[in-house]
Amino acid sequence: MSDKKIKFEIEKENKNSIRYKEIPEDGMPPVIGSIYVQKWFAGTSKNIEVSIKKID
């Protein structure tokens, strides 16, 4: 199994969600790109981090 932590920064705020864009590692392409997080969870966070685990 392999774990990866991906960092994101705020890109755009919508009515009910916030779009975050991935901050890729130097010389590497993005793994996810952009994600939407609901405002009730994101709150006022300008940066977030997402963990991904490959199972097989």
OpenMM code with the backbone's topology and positions (N, CA, C; nanometers):
from openmm import Vec3, app, unit

residues = "MET SER ASP LYS LYS ILE LYS PHE GLU ILE GLU LYS GLU ASN LYS ASN SER ILE ARG TYR LYS GLU ILE PRO GLU ASP GLY MET PRO PRO VAL ILE GLY SER ILE TYR VAL GLN LYS TRP PHE ALA GLY THR SER LYS ASN ILE GLU VAL SER ILE LYS LYS ILE ASP".split()
positions = [
    Vec3(0.0825, -0.1186, 0.0000),
    Vec3(0.0000, 0.0000, 0.0000),
    Vec3(0.0868, 0.1247, 0.0000),
    Vec3(0.0354, 0.2289, -0.0616),
    Vec3(0.1101, 0.3523, -0.0747),
    Vec3(0.0219, 0.4706, -0.0347),
    Vec3(0.0733, 0.5579, 0.0481),
    Vec3(-0.0003, 0.6774, 0.0909),
    Vec3(0.0631, 0.8007, 0.0298),
    Vec3(-0.0202, 0.8994, -0.0038),
    Vec3(0.0295, 1.0251, -0.0592),
    Vec3(-0.0530, 1.1390, -0.0020),
    Vec3(0.0124, 1.2432, 0.0428),
    Vec3(-0.0553, 1.3632, 0.0908),
    Vec3(-0.0408, 1.4712, -0.0155),
    Vec3(-0.1542, 1.5299, -0.0535),
    Vec3(-0.1566, 1.6302, -0.1591),
    Vec3(-0.2069, 1.7610, -0.1010),
    Vec3(-0.1337, 1.8689, -0.1279),
    Vec3(-0.1686, 2.0002, -0.0751),
    Vec3(-0.2481, 2.0800, -0.1785),
    Vec3(-0.3433, 2.1573, -0.1284),
    Vec3(-0.4293, 2.2399, -0.2123),
    Vec3(-0.4368, 2.3805, -0.1561),
    Vec3(-0.4591, 2.4790, -0.2453),
    Vec3(-0.4818, 2.6169, -0.2033),
    Vec3(-0.6113, 2.6653, -0.2665),
    Vec3(-0.6752, 2.7622, -0.2016),
    Vec3(-0.8040, 2.8118, -0.2485),
    Vec3(-0.7907, 2.8714, -0.3880),
    Vec3(-0.8892, 2.8416, -0.4731),
    Vec3(-0.8893, 2.8919, -0.6092),
    Vec3(-1.0108, 2.9812, -0.6332),
    Vec3(-1.1289, 2.9353, -0.5894),
    Vec3(-1.2514, 3.0093, -0.6155),
    Vec3(-1.3566, 2.9718, -0.5124),
    Vec3(-1.4357, 3.0702, -0.4718),
    Vec3(-1.5435, 3.0458, -0.3771),
    Vec3(-1.6770, 3.0547, -0.4500),
    Vec3(-1.7598, 2.9521, -0.4345),
    Vec3(-1.8934, 2.9485, -0.4925),
    Vec3(-1.9975, 2.9673, -0.3826),
    Vec3(-2.1247, 2.9556, -0.4176),
    Vec3(-2.2325, 2.9769, -0.3205),
    Vec3(-2.2217, 2.8818, -0.2012),
    Vec3(-2.2078, 2.7516, -0.2273),
    Vec3(-2.2069, 2.6519, -0.1201),
    Vec3(-2.0768, 2.5732, -0.1080),
    Vec3(-1.9805, 2.6003, -0.1953),
    Vec3(-1.8560, 2.5234, -0.1920),
    Vec3(-1.7366, 2.6123, -0.2255),
    Vec3(-1.6186, 2.5567, -0.2013),
    Vec3(-1.4935, 2.6246, -0.2323),
    Vec3(-1.4125, 2.5318, -0.3222),
    Vec3(-1.3599, 2.5864, -0.4316),
    Vec3(-1.2751, 2.5075, -0.5215),
    Vec3(-1.1296, 2.5314, -0.4821),
    Vec3(-1.0588, 2.4210, -0.4616),
    Vec3(-0.9171, 2.4251, -0.4279),
    Vec3(-0.8380, 2.3676, -0.5442),
    Vec3(-0.7225, 2.4289, -0.5739),
    Vec3(-0.6353, 2.3747, -0.6791),
    Vec3(-0.5131, 2.3109, -0.6142),
    Vec3(-0.4698, 2.2027, -0.6748),
    Vec3(-0.3566, 2.1270, -0.6241),
    Vec3(-0.2268, 2.2053, -0.6405),
    Vec3(-0.1394, 2.1928, -0.5434),
    Vec3(-0.0044, 2.2483, -0.5516),
    Vec3(0.0863, 2.1290, -0.5825),
    Vec3(0.1216, 2.1099, -0.7102),
    Vec3(0.2014, 1.9909, -0.7460),
    Vec3(0.3438, 1.9989, -0.6912),
    Vec3(0.4025, 1.8823, -0.6703),
    Vec3(0.5424, 1.8759, -0.6281),
    Vec3(0.6293, 1.9198, -0.7446),
    Vec3(0.7475, 1.9696, -0.7157),
    Vec3(0.8381, 2.0193, -0.8193),
    Vec3(0.8637, 1.9133, -0.9266),
    Vec3(0.8411, 1.9512, -1.0516),
    Vec3(0.8681, 1.8640, -1.1637),
    Vec3(0.7690, 1.7515, -1.1859),
    Vec3(0.6620, 1.7480, -1.1082),
    Vec3(0.5624, 1.6413, -1.1203),
    Vec3(0.4291, 1.6991, -1.1679),
    Vec3(0.3528, 1.6222, -1.2457),
    Vec3(0.2200, 1.6679, -1.2861),
    Vec3(0.1217, 1.6544, -1.1695),
    Vec3(0.0092, 1.7258, -1.1740),
    Vec3(-0.0911, 1.7128, -1.0673),
    Vec3(-0.1457, 1.5700, -1.0598),
    Vec3(-0.1782, 1.5262, -0.9403),
    Vec3(-0.2369, 1.3944, -0.9187),
    Vec3(-0.3894, 1.4030, -0.9300),
    Vec3(-0.4478, 1.5087, -0.8735),
    Vec3(-0.5931, 1.5247, -0.8708),
    Vec3(-0.6382, 1.6452, -0.9539),
    Vec3(-0.5708, 1.7552, -0.9434),
    Vec3(-0.6118, 1.8784, -1.0118),
    Vec3(-0.6848, 1.9681, -0.9150),
    Vec3(-0.8137, 1.9879, -0.9382),
    Vec3(-0.8958, 2.0711, -0.8505),
    Vec3(-1.0020, 1.9868, -0.7822),
    Vec3(-1.0405, 2.0285, -0.6615),
    Vec3(-1.1491, 1.9618, -0.5899),
    Vec3(-1.2415, 2.0665, -0.5304),
    Vec3(-1.3652, 2.0266, -0.5093),
    Vec3(-1.4640, 2.1119, -0.4433),
    Vec3(-1.4894, 2.0580, -0.3038),
    Vec3(-1.4904, 2.1487, -0.2050),
    Vec3(-1.5193, 2.1127, -0.0665),
    Vec3(-1.6341, 2.2022, -0.0205),
    Vec3(-1.7314, 2.1423, 0.0450),
    Vec3(-1.8465, 2.2178, 0.0923),
    Vec3(-1.8038, 2.3194, 0.1988),
    Vec3(-1.8670, 2.4384, 0.1941),
    Vec3(-1.8300, 2.5464, 0.2860),
    Vec3(-1.8509, 2.5088, 0.4322),
    Vec3(-1.9533, 2.4279, 0.4607),
    Vec3(-1.9785, 2.3928, 0.6003),
    Vec3(-1.8600, 2.3181, 0.6605),
    Vec3(-1.7823, 2.2479, 0.5758),
    Vec3(-1.6649, 2.1759, 0.6240),
    Vec3(-1.5382, 2.2602, 0.6127),
    Vec3(-1.5197, 2.3254, 0.4994),
    Vec3(-1.3970, 2.4010, 0.4724),
    Vec3(-1.3834, 2.5230, 0.5627),
    Vec3(-1.4956, 2.5860, 0.5961),
    Vec3(-1.4901, 2.7060, 0.6801),
    Vec3(-1.4101, 2.8154, 0.6114),
    Vec3(-1.3099, 2.8681, 0.6799),
    Vec3(-1.2283, 2.9767, 0.6249),
    Vec3(-1.0880, 2.9297, 0.5852),
    Vec3(-1.0705, 2.7997, 0.5681),
    Vec3(-0.9388, 2.7435, 0.5356),
    Vec3(-0.8933, 2.7861, 0.3969),
    Vec3(-0.7766, 2.8470, 0.3893),
    Vec3(-0.7170, 2.8866, 0.2614),
    Vec3(-0.6373, 2.7717, 0.1996),
    Vec3(-0.5912, 2.6805, 0.2820),
    Vec3(-0.5129, 2.5652, 0.2367),
    Vec3(-0.5678, 2.4390, 0.3019),
    Vec3(-0.5680, 2.3286, 0.2261),
    Vec3(-0.6094, 2.1994, 0.2809),
    Vec3(-0.5114, 2.0932, 0.2325),
    Vec3(-0.5184, 1.9767, 0.2959),
    Vec3(-0.4335, 1.8648, 0.2577),
    Vec3(-0.5220, 1.7397, 0.2519),
    Vec3(-0.5059, 1.6614, 0.1455),
    Vec3(-0.5848, 1.5405, 0.1243),
    Vec3(-0.4892, 1.4223, 0.1197),
    Vec3(-0.5251, 1.3134, 0.1879),
    Vec3(-0.4455, 1.1899, 0.1852),
    Vec3(-0.5128, 1.0892, 0.0946),
    Vec3(-0.4326, 1.0221, 0.0112),
    Vec3(-0.4819, 0.9176, -0.0771),
    Vec3(-0.4041, 0.7899, -0.0454),
    Vec3(-0.4757, 0.6792, -0.0366),
    Vec3(-0.4112, 0.5508, -0.0114),
    Vec3(-0.4441, 0.4561, -0.1270),
    Vec3(-0.3409, 0.4062, -0.1940),
    Vec3(-0.3599, 0.3042, -0.2970),
    Vec3(-0.3663, 0.1696, -0.2261),
    Vec3(-0.4727, 0.0952, -0.2516),
    Vec3(-0.4944, -0.0308, -0.1796),
    Vec3(-0.4342, -0.1497, -0.2512),
    Vec3(-0.4352, -0.1522, -0.3831),
    Vec3(-0.3797, -0.2689, -0.4518),
    Vec3(-0.2607, -0.2336, -0.5367),
] * unit.nanometer
topology = app.Topology()
chain = topology.addChain("A")
for resn in residues:
    res = topology.addResidue(resn, chain)
    for name in ("N", "CA", "C"):
        topology.addAtom(name, app.Element.getBySymbol(name[0]), res)
